[in-house]
Amino acid sequence: MSDHDHDHDDHAPIANGDEPPAAARVRALEALLIEKGVVAREDVRRGIDWLVSRSPADGARLVARAWVDPAFRERLLADGRAAALELGLDAGPAPVLVALENTGSVHHMVVCTLCSCYPRGLLGPPPAWYKSLPYRSRAVSDPRGVLAEFGLALDDGVELRVLDSTADVRYLVIPRRPPGTEDLGEDELAALVTRDAMIGVAQPAAPAAVGS
């Protein structure tokens, strides 16, 4: 879009894989808690193993079910954690999971401005760009510019809502169902749903684009 045709040298790109400065502090805190017996090293390891074993496929199952089952979609929008449990999915430790639906007039985009909170239990570990300072700051100050860098251009009439995750509240975006998918089954629909679409920086691919 014309309003984004400018020199981008004045800000860092979103694709920034630098480790957040907080990571060293987290490691130091972990070592201190283990030393004082507050937590056991084995418990920390089990928690890490659980987190890294998660994948976006679980979140995609929720989205696909919501696309084909209006009653389930309403339950997911009302209580994301309870809806996930219906499918046998663990949404993770955050007490509240809020699912929000993209429509033709409203688009949702998730960020954690403080660190990297998001529904890891359903999407797996967050990507490096989600944790980066450029994304965490510019998703709030220039969200349409960020989406443009991801290749997603919204019509001017679409309201863009930026959701700031916290330790207590995590967000899952239900993206719009692609056209031409009326005859696809639930598993086929789930294969179209990507992690980035559930964060709100991408749209699910139409069937013809899958594998291209």
C-alpha positions in Angstrom: 0.0 0.0 0.0 1.2 3.5 -0.8 1.3 4.7 2.9 3.9 2.0 3.6 6.2 2.9 0.6 8.9 4.4 2.7 12.5 3.7 3.8 12.5 0.9 6.4 16.0 1.6 7.6 14.6 3.5 10.6 13.4 0.4 12.3 14.6 -3.2 12.8 12.8 -5.9 10.7 10.4 -8.2 12.5 12.4 -11.3 11.5 14.8 -10.8 14.4 16.1 -14.0 16.0 18.0 -12.4 18.9 17.4 -14.0 22.3 15.4 -11.7 24.6 17.6 -10.2 27.4 15.2 -11.7 29.9 16.4 -15.2 29.0 19.5 -15.0 31.1 17.5 -13.7 34.1 15.1 -16.6 33.7 17.9 -19.1 33.8 19.4 -17.4 36.9 16.0 -17.5 38.6 15.6 -21.1 37.7 18.9 -22.0 39.2 18.1 -20.1 42.4 14.7 -21.7 42.8 16.2 -25.2 42.4 19.0 -24.4 44.8 16.5 -23.3 47.5 14.3 -26.3 46.9 11.3 -24.4 45.7 11.2 -26.5 42.5 12.9 -29.7 41.4 15.1 -29.8 38.4 13.1 -32.8 37.2 9.9 -30.8 37.3 11.4 -28.0 35.3 12.6 -30.5 32.7 9.2 -32.2 32.5 7.6 -28.8 32.0 10.0 -27.9 29.2 9.6 -31.3 27.5 5.8 -30.8 27.5 6.1 -27.4 26.0 8.5 -28.3 23.2 6.4 -31.4 22.4 3.4 -29.1 21.5 2.7 -28.1 17.9 0.3 -25.9 16.0 -1.6 -29.0 14.9 -3.6 -28.9 18.2 -4.7 -25.3 17.7 -5.6 -26.2 14.1 -7.9 -28.9 15.3 -9.8 -26.3 17.3 -10.1 -24.0 14.3 -11.2 -26.7 11.9 -13.9 -27.9 14.4 -15.1 -24.4 14.8 -15.4 -24.0 11.0 -17.6 -27.1 10.6 -19.5 -27.0 13.8 -21.3 -23.7 14.7 -22.3 -24.9 18.1 -18.7 -25.8 19.0 -17.6 -22.4 17.6 -19.9 -20.6 20.0 -18.5 -22.7 22.9 -15.0 -22.0 21.8 -15.7 -18.3 21.7 -17.4 -18.5 25.2 -14.7 -20.5 26.9 -11.6 -21.5 25.0 -10.1 -23.8 27.7 -13.3 -25.7 28.1 -13.7 -26.1 24.4 -10.2 -27.4 24.0 -10.8 -30.0 26.7 -13.8 -31.2 24.7 -11.3 -32.4 22.1 -8.9 -33.7 24.7 -6.5 -30.8 24.3 -4.5 -29.2 27.1 -4.4 -25.5 26.6 -1.5 -25.0 29.0 -1.0 -23.4 32.4 -2.6 -20.0 31.7 -6.0 -19.9 33.5 -7.9 -18.1 30.6 -7.9 -18.9 26.9 -9.8 -16.4 24.8 -10.6 -17.3 21.2 -11.6 -14.5 18.9 -13.0 -14.9 15.4 -11.8 -13.0 12.3 -14.6 -11.8 10.1 -14.9 -9.7 6.9 -15.0 -6.5 9.1 -12.7 -7.3 12.0 -9.2 -8.8 12.1 -7.4 -9.8 15.3 -3.6 -9.9 15.8 -1.9 -11.2 18.9 1.3 -9.8 20.6 2.8 -10.0 24.1 4.4 -6.6 24.7 6.3 -7.8 27.8 7.7 -11.1 26.7 6.4 -14.0 24.7 3.1 -15.1 26.3 0.8 -17.1 23.9 -1.0 -20.4 24.0 2.0 -22.7 23.8 -0.1 -25.7 24.7 -2.0 -25.3 21.5 0.6 -23.7 19.2 3.9 -25.0 20.4 6.9 -22.8 21.2 6.6 -19.2 19.9 8.6 -18.3 16.8 11.7 -16.1 17.3 10.0 -13.1 15.6 7.1 -13.2 18.1 9.6 -12.8 21.0 11.6 -10.1 19.3 11.5 -6.5 20.4 10.7 -5.2 16.9 7.5 -7.3 16.8 6.5 -6.6 20.4 6.8 -2.8 19.9 5.7 -2.3 16.3 2.7 -4.7 16.6 1.2 -1.9 18.8 2.6 1.2 17.1 2.3 0.1 13.4 0.2 -3.1 13.2 -0.8 -2.7 9.6 2.9 -2.1 8.7 3.8 -5.3 10.5 1.1 -7.3 8.7 2.3 -5.9 5.4 5.8 -7.3 6.1 4.2 -10.7 6.6 2.4 -10.3 3.2 -1.0 -9.7 4.7 -2.8 -6.5 3.4 -6.1 -5.7 5.0 -8.8 -3.6 3.3 -9.0 -0.1 4.7 -12.5 -0.8 6.0 -11.4 -3.8 8.1 -11.0 -3.0 11.8 -7.7 -4.3 13.2 -7.7 -5.2 16.9 -4.3 -5.9 18.6 -4.5 -8.3 21.6 -1.9 -8.1 24.3 -1.3 -11.5 25.9 -0.5 -11.8 29.6 0.6 -14.6 32.0 -3.1 -15.0 32.9 -4.8 -14.5 29.5 -3.8 -16.1 26.2 -5.4 -15.5 22.9 -6.2 -17.8 19.9 -7.3 -16.3 16.6 -9.9 -18.2 14.6 -9.0 -17.2 11.1 -11.5 -16.9 8.3 -12.3 -20.1 6.5 -10.8 -19.9 3.0 -13.2 -20.0 0.0 -13.5 -23.2 -1.9 -13.3 -25.4 1.1 -16.9 -26.4 1.4 -16.3 -30.0 0.4 -13.2 -30.5 2.7 -13.3 -32.7 5.8 -12.2 -31.6 9.2 -8.7 -33.1 8.9 -8.2 -31.5 5.5 -9.3 -28.1 6.9 -7.0 -28.4 9.8 -4.1 -28.9 7.4 -4.8 -25.4 6.0 -4.4 -23.7 9.4 -1.0 -22.4 10.3 0.5 -21.1 13.5 0.8 -17.7 12.0 -2.9 -17.6 11.0 -3.8 -18.4 14.7 -1.6 -15.5 15.8 -3.3 -13.3 13.2 -0.3 -12.4 10.9 -1.4 -14.6 8.1 -4.5 -16.1 6.4 -5.0 -19.8 5.9 -4.0 -21.0 2.4 -6.8 -21.8 -0.1 -6.7 -25.5 -1.1 -5.2 -24.7 -4.5 -2.2 -23.1 -2.8 -1.4 -26.0 -0.5 1.9 -27.5 -1.5 2.6 -25.0 -4.2 
